[in-house]
Amino acid sequence: MAMNSEVLDDLPLMELQQSAPGSLWMRPVEMICAALLTFIIAILLIGVTARYVFSSPIIWGDETASLAFLWLAMLGSAIAIDRHEHLRLTVFLHLISERKQKFVTTVGLLLTAVFLGSLLYPAIDYAIEESYVTSAALLIPMSWRASALPVGLGLMLAIVILHGVRVGNARMLLGAAVLVGAVGGLLFALEPALAFLGNWNIVLFLVFGVGILLAMGVPIAFCFGLGALSFLTFTSSVPIFVIVGRMDEGMSSIILLSVPIFVLLGCVLDATGMGKAIVEVLASLLGHVRAGMSYVLLGSMFLVSGISGSKVSDMATVAPALFPEMKRRGHKPPEMIALLATGAAMAETVPPSIVLIVLGSTAGVSIAGLFTSGFAIAMVLLLALAVLARWKSRHESMEGVRRASFGTIRKAVIVAAPALLLPFLIRSAVGGGVATATEVSTIAVLYALIIGATLYGGISLKKLYGMLVETAALSGAILMILGCASAMAWALTQTGFAFQLAQAVTGLPGGWLTFMAVTVAIFMVLGCVLEGLPAIVLMAPIMFPIAKTLGINDVHYSMVVVTAMNIGLIAPPIGIGFYIACKIGGVSPDEAMKAIWPYIGALLVGLVLIAVFPIFSTAFL
């Protein structure tokens, strides 16, 4: 999660990172976001305390948190634009000259401005419409909440325009405007012809068009938004107003409140060193056996992921602590990177996984069920990787390796005990129905802050403020992807494409096993190109009803989807997880690319077992 901006400059797929502070004029917005996030956590903690301690639930708590959450999402997204932290594909930009890169970037910024500008008036209209609706608990107009949409869109539009002026000169801006205007004019002229294309417009706008935008380096959120906007504008009579409503719905699920809080939890984990303590206790227990450091790396990814919920945070915590000793024992850096990347993919289903939370919200699957099953699935994949790692380490140099003394182990366990307790606290609270994922996230943050302050050195107020702002930017970028992907998914479903796809898939020979194979192929490709969250929002509403008609358990299907998606996420040459692991470990992607395929093969073996045998996913439900 926290990555240096220099590290990310060469990544083919930009990951959200902790970059240098944004523009000075954005400081008030950053302060508001930090205050909103603090307020949301406080409200949720008060609600949990009132319900479980005093048996007196606060009826206005969720409504108040939801109001603040939409403002946090929109303002956080603006901060992410200002800091260049929105997720985007840049692999194709690196293939052209620097001057052409600047022109293409200028065109992308202009297109983003067109999207934001097109939605600004409908968003104002949407907020006015919401003023006639009164909230159930607070008894205030819903426009208080909906006003976040036009304010956020307007702020983002202003930032994008400023970036466009900085990136390109007057000639580039004029050329970009002429190009965008010409394409828009051509599409308007072709509207009668487009009407005869029917569902081929899906390929033209939502596949080909979005693909071009992705290749141009337009942030993924706005690729989806532009795809939906152009599709509805040029092929239907549906008002743009609908996109605003879909975006609001995509960002407003109460379950998604846990996303920024688990992101903050990952920041606390990094800052306090709780993750490092977990790594050290595993190293003291397993470091003396052959392939021991590989086991430690995989085990650390498993446990640390259960705290942070972020692949980047997991890898950045584990790699620096283990790679020096692994090198000393003869592990080759490309092999270490391969294990690190695949270990991150393995650990994605370990609670509190943000992907599982979003999937549960989008597909209507029990979060408690997903969290319970996620542990078992991660263990299957962990075993597959551990077997391969043991075989790979058969020639490992064990010279000078000694078993840790009992005193060393005891000290490491005592230091790490509070940190080790956290992932099991999260899992047991959600899986046992004691608290929701959102409530557990707030409790976990409070626990981590208190334990971090008393046992791990604490966090200064200045650093805590920076973490709050970073969390707001990261969450805003994630939620904007979800909002725009929801609008695009809605456009897809309105065409009848979902029904046609369902008919085509259910008509394939082989029944549910064939459908599982199709699912694996679809989500591996989408995971490779789009990253996890947008792929889920786009396809879950289409694929899950089909799975249900075929009698597939929704939790079982969820595990197959997430596992397939994460294998795609770390698969070269595009998978983002692969490149992040390479940068963290300081290894050339060309070297690591050859080493990672056997580990991907091990994950595929695990995926086949998970897909074919539902018992792995449902045994503990």
SEKEZA-805009 format. One line per 10 residues: for each residue x, y, z of C-alpha. Coordinates in steps of 0.001 Angstrom, whole numbers. Example, Ala and Ser with C-alpha at 12.3 -4.5 7.8 and 13.67 -1.06 7.14 Angstrom:
# residues 2
12300:-4500:7800; 13670:-1060:7140;
//
This chain:
# residues 621
0:0:0; 2737:2434:893; 5105:2593:-2012; 7623:5132:-3160; 6587:7064:-6274; 9999:6517:-7903; 9467:2778:-7570; 6182:3048:-9427; 7254:5203:-12355; 8231:2197:-14457;
5400:-131:-13491; 3380:-1242:-16507; 248:-1029:-14408; 205:1779:-11905; -631:750:-8368; -2076:3104:-5811; 751:4317:-3651; 1868:6773:-1033; 3295:9562:-3111; 4607:13006:-2371;
2058:15444:-888; -357:16943:-3391; -919:20568:-4348; -939:23171:-1609; -4447:24312:-2540; -5681:20782:-1850; -4586:20912:1803; -8052:21956:3074; -9610:19032:1160; -7071:16652:2697;
-7908:17986:6167; -11633:17500:5528; -11035:13905:4373; -8914:13115:7432; -11684:14529:9637; -14378:12573:7751; -12513:9280:8109; -11955:9902:11829; -15641:10803:12205; -16782:7621:10401;
-14617:5413:12614; -15840:7200:15742; -19513:6857:14731; -19135:3161:13971; -17299:2509:17237; -19981:4350:19184; -22637:2298:17402; -20919:-1001:18201; -20433:-4:21842; -24030:1160:22226;
-25427:-2047:20756; -23191:-4667:22388; -22316:-3002:25695; -25435:-973:26507; -27989:-2903:24364; -29218:414:23022; -28571:679:19275; -28115:4111:17722; -30610:4247:14864; -28964:7210:13132;
-25437:5777:13190; -25365:3957:9842; -27170:6804:8109; -24687:9371:9407; -21711:7206:8467; -23173:6655:4985; -23554:10396:4470; -19961:11059:5468; -18766:8056:3429; -19961:9426:65;
-18227:12746:790; -15066:10841:1723; -15251:8830:-1520; -15686:11850:-3801; -13162:14122:-2087; -10716:11225:-1688; -10961:10535:-5417; -10088:14177:-6080; -7017:13846:-3844; -6032:10698:-5750;
-6193:12618:-9051; -4098:15418:-7588; -1482:12905:-6398; -1604:10808:-9595; -2718:7780:-7573; -5554:6484:-9737; -4973:3009:-11134; -4049:3024:-14831; -2393:853:-17454; 856:2298:-18832;
2514:-684:-20498; 1643:588:-23991; 2633:4187:-23258; 6190:3021:-22571; 6403:1701:-26135; 6216:5182:-27717; 8441:8245:-27565; 8270:10706:-24692; 6719:13419:-26866; 3994:11064:-28077;
3427:9952:-24492; 2740:13557:-23503; 278:13999:-26360; -1566:10763:-25582; -1646:11724:-21884; -3058:15135:-22831; -5781:13457:-24914; -6540:11166:-21966; -6822:14125:-19593; -9125:15924:-22027;
-11345:12840:-22314; -11437:12571:-18519; -12445:16239:-18364; -15197:15550:-20911; -16528:12733:-18737; -16449:14792:-15550; -17883:17864:-17262; -20685:15842:-18855; -21742:14502:-15453; -21463:17770:-13544;
-24880:19252:-14443; -26717:15883:-14123; -25049:15479:-10701; -26360:18888:-9644; -29795:17880:-10914; -29490:14590:-9010; -28687:16432:-5776; -31692:18737:-6304; -33950:15714:-6872; -32648:14150:-3656;
-33628:17293:-1713; -37266:16139:-1962; -36397:12933:-89; -36022:12996:3702; -33673:10598:5471; -35383:8059:7733; -33346:8599:10902; -31764:12065:10710; -34862:13636:9071; -32725:15819:6801;
-32920:16236:3012; -30900:13558:1199; -29332:16366:-838; -26921:16831:2090; -25471:13503:1085; -25983:13674:-2696; -24276:17092:-2915; -20992:15214:-2538; -21357:14075:-6176; -21375:17492:-7913;
-18820:18919:-5472; -16454:15985:-6009; -16941:15941:-9796; -16363:19694:-10004; -13209:19469:-7915; -11883:16577:-10004; -12656:18500:-13202; -10670:21508:-11984; -7688:19310:-11063; -7752:17483:-14412;
-7806:20776:-16318; -4809:22033:-14322; -2932:18793:-15002; -3714:19089:-18698; -2281:22588:-18801; 881:21415:-17011; 1432:18301:-19146; 869:19689:-22630; 1683:22970:-24349; -881:25049:-26233;
-213:23170:-29463; -730:19793:-27806; -3917:20960:-26114; -5282:22273:-29404; -4366:19048:-31203; -5995:16959:-28460; -9148:19080:-28604; -9354:18741:-32391; -8888:14961:-32184; -11491:14480:-29451;
-13915:16806:-31237; -13449:14977:-34530; -14101:11558:-32975; -17148:12891:-31139; -18506:14508:-34289; -17977:11310:-36275; -19887:9268:-33693; -22765:11755:-33732; -22886:11529:-37526; -22913:7726:-37347;
-25735:7467:-34795; -28293:6182:-37350; -25851:3473:-38457; -25003:2554:-34864; -28679:1906:-34167; -28602:-992:-36634; -25588:-2638:-34954; -27571:-3775:-31919; -25423:-5571:-29361; -22347:-5149:-31544;
-22246:-1684:-29977; -21153:-3458:-26783; -18034:-4640:-28603; -17504:-1222:-30188; -17890:941:-27080; -17521:-1248:-23989; -14785:-3566:-25279; -12909:-1874:-28120; -13468:1686:-26890; -12607:954:-23258;
-9594:-1077:-24453; -8244:1908:-26389; -8700:4152:-23343; -6866:1629:-21149; -3989:1493:-23644; -3839:5306:-23616; -3223:5288:-19861; -6574:6803:-18881; -7301:5825:-15250; -9368:2644:-15132;
-12273:4336:-13333; -12677:6905:-16077; -12227:4287:-18813; -15360:2608:-17483; -17132:5925:-17051; -16310:7071:-20583; -17339:3680:-21966; -20748:3877:-20288; -21180:7564:-21210; -20375:7070:-24912;
-22444:3880:-25145; -25570:5509:-23696; -25057:8793:-25565; -24568:7385:-29059; -26662:4193:-28987; -29633:4932:-26725; -32008:7598:-25481; -31183:6924:-21826; -30346:10214:-20036; -26860:10721:-18591;
-28617:11356:-15274; -28816:7565:-14917; -25006:7246:-14792; -24881:9498:-11743; -27450:7339:-9974; -25562:4149:-10849; -22300:5654:-9570; -23982:6654:-6323; -25380:3152:-5894; -22013:1536:-6694;
-20243:3551:-4001; -22907:3567:-1314; -23258:27:21; -22896:66:3793; -20592:-2958:3521; -18078:-835:1590; -17614:1329:4680; -15106:-1278:5824; -12855:-657:2793; -11225:2622:3950;
-11025:1346:7520; -9187:-1850:6528; -6924:278:4317; -6126:2389:7382; -5508:-808:9335; -2874:-1770:6759; -1187:1615:7240; -1143:1092:11008; 366:-2359:10489; 3178:-880:8399;
3827:2019:10760; 3912:43:14030; 5975:-2913:12832; 3349:-5458:13820; 3822:-7247:10511; 7567:-7486:11051; 6979:-9041:14463; 4900:-11796:12842; 7643:-12465:10293; 10271:-12763:13038;
8304:-15277:15089; 7767:-17496:12050; 11460:-17236:11160; 12441:-18356:14650; 10156:-21397:14390; 10829:-22542:10804; 14014:-20856:9683; 16294:-23812:10467; 14615:-26412:8192; 15243:-26893:4470;
12970:-24529:2515; 12275:-22974:5910; 12583:-19392:4694; 10189:-20139:1846; 7726:-21491:4395; 8260:-18384:6507; 7588:-16132:3522; 4372:-17962:2644; 3244:-18145:6259; 4005:-14466:6768;
1981:-13514:3689; -871:-15647:5035; -902:-14073:8494; -23:-10498:7544; -2730:-10505:4880; -5171:-11385:7628; -4413:-8016:9191; -3872:-5564:6367; -6121:-6781:3550; -3689:-5289:1010;
-1313:-7205:-1291; 1074:-4274:-1628; 1260:-3765:2120; 1841:-7500:2641; 4715:-7695:166; 6324:-4473:1374; 6250:-5793:4951; 7530:-9325:4320; 10161:-8961:1578; 12679:-6662:3325;
12646:-8844:6430; 13278:-12163:4625; 15092:-11570:1336; 18603:-10975:2791; 18610:-14318:4657; 17093:-16129:1672; 19864:-14789:-560; 22473:-15940:1954; 21060:-19464:1788; 21383:-19558:-1978;
17870:-18622:-3068; 17974:-16916:-6448; 16303:-13470:-6538; 13939:-14389:-9427; 12714:-17406:-7429; 12169:-15215:-4390; 10121:-12742:-6450; 8061:-15572:-7900; 7296:-16890:-4426; 6504:-13398:-3138;
4055:-12623:-5970; 2285:-15980:-5863; 2205:-15844:-2062; 356:-12525:-2308; -2134:-14105:-4731; -2580:-17054:-2374; -3294:-14788:582; -5990:-12707:-1150; -8788:-14821:331; -7489:-14459:3906;
-9749:-12072:5859; -9945:-9116:5904; -9721:-9209:2112; -11060:-6046:509; -11796:-8083:-2626; -14030:-10445:-620; -15841:-7504:957; -16526:-5911:-2434; -17570:-9273:-3891; -19977:-9890:-1035;
-21472:-6434:-1507; -21784:-6745:-5295; -23012:-10335:-5561; -25038:-10484:-2344; -22905:-13229:-790; -22505:-13564:2984; -19327:-11796:4136; -19127:-14144:7120; -19320:-17138:4775; -16648:-15676:2492;
-14328:-14983:5416; -14791:-18488:6814; -14229:-20185:3463; -11346:-17862:2576; -9087:-19363:5228; -9593:-22913:3940; -9026:-21914:312; -5846:-20030:1191; -4603:-23150:3000; -5122:-25271:-142;
-3119:-22798:-2225; -515:-22436:541; 35:-26194:538; 441:-26264:-3266; 3054:-23504:-3136; 4837:-25047:-129; 5232:-28405:-1905; 6779:-26697:-4927; 9004:-24523:-2722; 10291:-27628:-905;
11183:-29285:-4200; 12834:-26107:-5467; 14927:-25835:-2283; 16384:-29350:-2459; 19846:-27866:-3178; 19551:-25043:-637; 22709:-24319:1338; 22113:-24986:5043; 25698:-24206:6080; 25791:-22264:9302;
22029:-22485:9853; 21137:-23152:13471; 17848:-23797:15212; 16736:-20759:17208; 17088:-21141:20969; 14029:-21522:23152; 14701:-18091:24610; 14769:-16483:21166; 11516:-18188:20175; 9845:-17234:23441;
10865:-13591:23077; 9653:-13469:19457; 6309:-15064:20394; 5768:-12666:23295; 6521:-9637:21098; 4331:-10890:18240; 1451:-12293:20312; -754:-9170:20162; -203:-8898:16401; -835:-12630:15876;
-4124:-12333:17734; -5546:-9718:15347; -6263:-11846:12234; -7993:-14488:14370; -9978:-11768:16145; -11194:-10465:12780; -12082:-13896:11436; -13833:-15159:14561; -15859:-11969:15073; -17191:-11903:11496;
-17449:-15666:10988; -19178:-16143:14329; -21747:-13455:13599; -20621:-11348:16545; -20073:-8287:14369; -20238:-7222:10733; -17118:-6708:8610; -17547:-2944:8987; -17826:-3122:12764; -14857:-5480:13043;
-12746:-3145:10917; -13248:-277:13371; -12511:-2508:16362; -9374:-3808:14637; -8115:-273:13949; -8686:751:17577; -6972:-2439:18790; -3998:-1901:16457; -3600:1749:17494; -3691:910:21210;
-1354:-2101:20902; 911:-168:18566; 1130:2739:20998; 1771:592:24078; 3941:-2238:22715; 5368:-1263:19313; 6457:2344:19685; 3281:4141:18671; 2520:6553:15849; 3031:10309:15954;
48:12578:15275; 1735:13912:12141; 2244:10422:10784; -1304:9422:11734; -2658:12428:9833; -622:11431:6769; -2025:7900:7025; -5589:9244:7182; -5050:11323:4031; -3355:8426:2248;
-6266:6168:3181; -8773:8726:1885; -6975:8965:-1478; -6639:5198:-1827; -10261:4595:-832; -11513:7351:-3122; -9691:5823:-6077; -11089:2357:-5274; -14638:3621:-4812; -14557:5687:-8011;
-13634:2501:-9876; -16572:732:-8239; -18959:3589:-9066; -17968:3860:-12739; -17820:77:-13136; -21357:-113:-11726; -22544:2344:-14377; -20867:302:-17116; -22251:-2965:-15721; -25743:-1448:-15697;
-25340:-408:-19345; -24316:-3985:-20155; -27322:-5533:-18433; -29799:-3152:-20108; -28818:-4465:-23532; -29931:-8008:-22707; -26306:-9139:-22995; -26453:-10838:-19593; -29448:-12934:-20642; -27796:-13913:-23927;
-24560:-14821:-22153; -26506:-16928:-19653; -28205:-18797:-22487; -24913:-19371:-24291; -23075:-20615:-21203; -25843:-22835:-19877; -26164:-24385:-23321; -22546:-25579:-23320; -21929:-29333:-22898; -20449:-30475:-19613;
-22806:-28647:-17238; -21397:-26818:-14245; -17819:-28003:-14801; -17728:-26351:-18226; -19157:-23189:-16671; -16397:-23286:-14057; -13779:-23556:-16832; -15335:-20559:-18609; -15369:-18650:-15308; -11679:-19362:-14707;
-10769:-18175:-18217; -12849:-14983:-17971; -11615:-13911:-14548; -7984:-14763:-15212; -8036:-12498:-18267; -9953:-9737:-16470; -7701:-10017:-13411; -4668:-9615:-15642; -6009:-6540:-17459; -8365:-4769:-15050;
-7207:-5728:-11540; -9594:-7282:-9076; -12249:-4815:-8004; -13477:-3546:-11397; -13545:-7095:-12777; -15804:-8160:-9921; -18176:-5208:-10236; -18488:-5718:-13994; -18986:-9474:-14116; -20401:-10567:-10757;
-23973:-9378:-11501; -23852:-11374:-14754; -22044:-14559:-13701; -23442:-15243:-10222; -27096:-15672:-11299; -25928:-18167:-13946; -23944:-20079:-11310; -27009:-20184:-9086; -29174:-21656:-11863; -26575:-24403:-12304;
-26758:-25257:-8595; -23298:-23922:-7688; -22924:-22731:-4090; -22333:-18973:-4093; -19416:-19148:-1617; -17784:-21951:-3632; -18200:-19916:-6808; -16791:-16816:-5075; -13632:-18683:-4124; -13114:-19833:-7721;
-13663:-16298:-9024; -11246:-14651:-6580; -8556:-17316:-7010; -8715:-17178:-10825; -8658:-13404:-10765; -5601:-13301:-8537; -3684:-15777:-10668; -4315:-13422:-13587; -3225:-10523:-11414; 286:-11934:-10992;
637:-13426:-14479; 3160:-11740:-16815; 3360:-9765:-18988; 581:-7470:-17695; -326:-8681:-14186; 173:-5846:-11719; 1108:-8051:-8754; 4069:-9470:-10671; 5549:-6038:-11378; 4985:-4788:-7837;
6826:-7830:-6470; 9693:-7197:-8916; 10009:-3574:-7809; 9860:-4402:-4111; 12541:-7082:-4544; 14667:-5044:-6957; 14652:-7745:-9657; 14235:-7241:-13395; 10830:-8454:-14651; 12607:-10216:-17526;
14555:-12375:-15059; 11602:-13098:-12797; 9221:-13880:-15649; 10827:-17269:-16325; 10867:-18208:-12647; 7235:-17446:-11870; 5562:-19918:-14240; 6094:-23059:-12104; 4563:-21229:-9135; 1619:-20105:-11248;
1307:-23751:-12269; 1098:-24732:-8585; -1668:-22162:-8039; -3513:-23510:-11084; -3378:-27012:-9605; -4875:-25602:-6411; -7511:-23720:-8421; -8567:-26903:-10236; -8993:-28684:-6903; -11011:-25775:-5517;
-13225:-25602:-8599; -13884:-29335:-8927; -14341:-30147:-5229; -16789:-27759:-3497; -15954:-29328:-119; -12838:-27163:157; -15024:-24039:91; -18059:-25250:2003; -16720:-27641:4651; -16637:-25040:7450;
-19767:-23061:6557;
//
